[in-house]
Amino acid sequence: MAAMLAAAVVTAGVTSFAVLMIMVVTVNIGIVAQISAEQCVHRCVSVPADTAVELDARFGQSCLRTAADAAATMEYALGYLRVMLAGLIPFALTQAYASTLRESGQTTLPMRASMIAMGINFVFNSLLIFGLFGFPALGVVGAGIATSLSRFVEFVIVVSGAHRSAERYPFMEGVFRNFHIDGNLARQVAIKGFPLLLNECLWSMSQAMLLQCYSVRGIQAIAAMNITSTITQIFNEVFLSLGNATAILVGQELGASRMTGARRTAWRMITLSVSSCAVMGTLLALFSPLIPHIYNTEPAIRELASSVIRTAALCMPLFAFAKAAYFTLRSGGKTLITFFFDSCYTWLINFPIAFVLSRYTALPLPIVYLFVNGVDLLKCIIGFILVKKGVWVNNIVASSQDVPQAD
C-alpha cells in the first residue's frame, strides 16, 4: 500500500506539472483570443463611409457592446485562470492521498478536509470578491485566490492528518522513506493508469469544446451555460459521489474474489444512483424557474438558463447510469474500455452533434443541449451490455500475483 501511495504521489506530481504546462499554453491561447475579440470591436464599427450612412445606429451600438462584453469576459477568464494555476499541484497531491484513504475505507479525513476547504472558499470568496472588512475588492481574481487558498488548506489537512496517526493509517508508515518504486509495480500503474490519465485529459478538453460550441450562440448563451453548470454541479454530486462509492465497494468485492457479490453490489449501486438522480432531477426541474433569480443578470439570460436547467434535470438519470457503469468497469481494471466508453464517446458522438447543431441550425440552445446530452442514452445501452456481460469481473490483484480467484 505504501509503495502504491508513493507511486500515486509521484504520478500526481508529474501529471500536475504536465497539466500546468497545458494550462499555461491555454492562457496564451486565451490572450490571442482576447486580442482577436478586441480587434472584432474595431471591425464592428469601422465601415466605409458610404455604408455607414445606411447602418442603423442602434445596431452599431449593440454590436460594439457585444464585442466589448466578449473582450471583457475573456480578460476576466484569463485573470482567473492565471491565479488558479497556483492551486493545481496541491489539488493533484490531495487527490492522490484522498483517493487512497477512501479506497482503504478511511473516508472521514478527506470529507472533513473537503468541508473545511469549502468553508474557507466561501468565506474568502465573499471577502475578496466584494472587499468586505477591509479586504481588497478583487472580483474574479479574488474568487481564484479563494479557491487556490482552499486547495492549499485541504492539502495540509489531508497530508498532516494522514501522517499523524500511524495506528489509524498504518499504510502511511515509511511511505516516503525512499522513492524507489518496484519496476513491476510501476509497469502495472502505467499500463492501468495511462488510459485513465488520457481519458481525463480528453474528457476535460471535450467539455471545453462543448462549451465553445454553445458559446457561438452569443454572450447570453455563455452566461446561461455558466449558470446551468454551476447549479447542476451541486445536484450532480449525488451521482458523482455514488459513482466513487461504486468503484470502492465493487473494488473491495473484486479484491476479495467475491465475484457474485461484486455483480450484486454493482447493480444495487447503479439502481441507487439512477433512482436518487431521478429524485434530484425532479427537484431541480421544479426549482429551475427560481434558481436563476439568485444571479444579478438580465431577464432573458435567466429565462434561457431556466430552460437549460430543466433540460439538464431531464438528462440526470442518463448521466447517473453512465457514470455508475463507468466506475463499475473501471473497478475491474478495464481502463482501456472506460477510455473508449467515456472520452472517446464524447469526442466521436457528443461533440460532432454539438458542433453541427450550434453552427448550422437555428435550434434554440435548450434543444441543442437536449440533443447533445440525450444521445447519452446510447452510452447507457452500451454500458448496460458491458456490465451485464461481466467483462469487468476481474481481480487485478490476484491476476498479478497468480492467486486463484474464487466466486
Steps between C-alpha positions, in 0.01 A plus 500: 500500500781742591678434172183554305432827684854619425447411136171685501657811653785500249254448216279780631798736514613421148145515368428833667818645348390383156152643550661821626685533171177435309323771700784745431456433129125547549562839658711603202229382261253701704714811460490455124123458522478817707695695238270359232195607699641851537566513128142385448386817675683716246377294207149532631500879480754567223301503177528698179339842501243415236390198699500678833218731400279196450599335827244523773650675804337264744650199325843657513472565871375146560785352298756707684354407838494128415861492379615707800319259734677206335840666545425581865382144565821361353710735712321389817541133404874538438554674833312223680689224318841649582419500871357148489832365370646542850257249653545227242788306660356486856166398350662209309691380808189527714313277256776237520477493880121529522429225247740266684328571830150454359582174326643362824176584681626818671255760373473736800826693454448585129139600571599724792778662299267557206232662718754731667640595158150577374440723802825688445421536132157643580631746761790630293283519189283749686798689640707523182230536237307779674779645719330446836657591837789689348606234248565620143213455253669281237194365321565191287868489600391495865286193428804326351715590803233365737478171308880455485528581872236240584692238303818568694307473827340172393842365402651587840209344691497175303877446495566598863201298621604192304856502636407596857317178592705190424245276675207614287699521176774234531562498124644853533789373708824550308321598180772753413795317652633470149362565157599168350199349326509136394520468124214253484278731704593799287418302188160398636421857603602629157300236310186547706540869573596647164159440336337665803736798479441536128127457552481779759703737283294434189173515693592838651594630156172370359300689764685819409424443132133431572478829685671668205231359271228645721688832516456566128138582587620819670571653839156408634564134423836512683341662804212250502737203470718633783194525726387153394839338559535660843158383615512154343841433657332521840231248403745284304696437818243231575591271212869600509523399866303181441726425204809524719325287762423245229867477405603453865233244599522297180880518509505360854278211394721428201815525712358236733414283196128515584387523139131435561500762773671745265229454237227540761662812644549654157134468402381623838721808477390569143135476607561726799682756286231516230211515747673768710564712192141459388397661829769769479415570137134547592594748773734683263226528238249629756735773623645587157282813458621636835871410503622749234349788701784475752727637226521869417446472128254584224149346492567343160805319638301381803229359276752326274688358799175370648421312178847345479485400869170317437664319210794401720258374765333279238837346408621436855394132516694438178808666648460291816480166319792583270718612790417196715572268206829684441617450859387137497709427192794688648487307827591183312804661340341536154650844453533472123129423470415796722720719281291419193178505704555846647720752319500335157121485503484870586738597220347271237130541584420797727743752356411456128129538586571816700723638222245446223189607691656813648642627172273374223154506657278763659388267779467667843781437746292273730411275204865482392597413859231230506624336180865515611432338838200287406722295272656363821210254490715303253788511749268362768401212272867420432576525872210269586627237255858519630399485865254214442756298302740528793808599299608699808480207747871463562725502806800694371693444825454124483576502127832677553598265784371178337256442781202279419171690486198369685138581455 
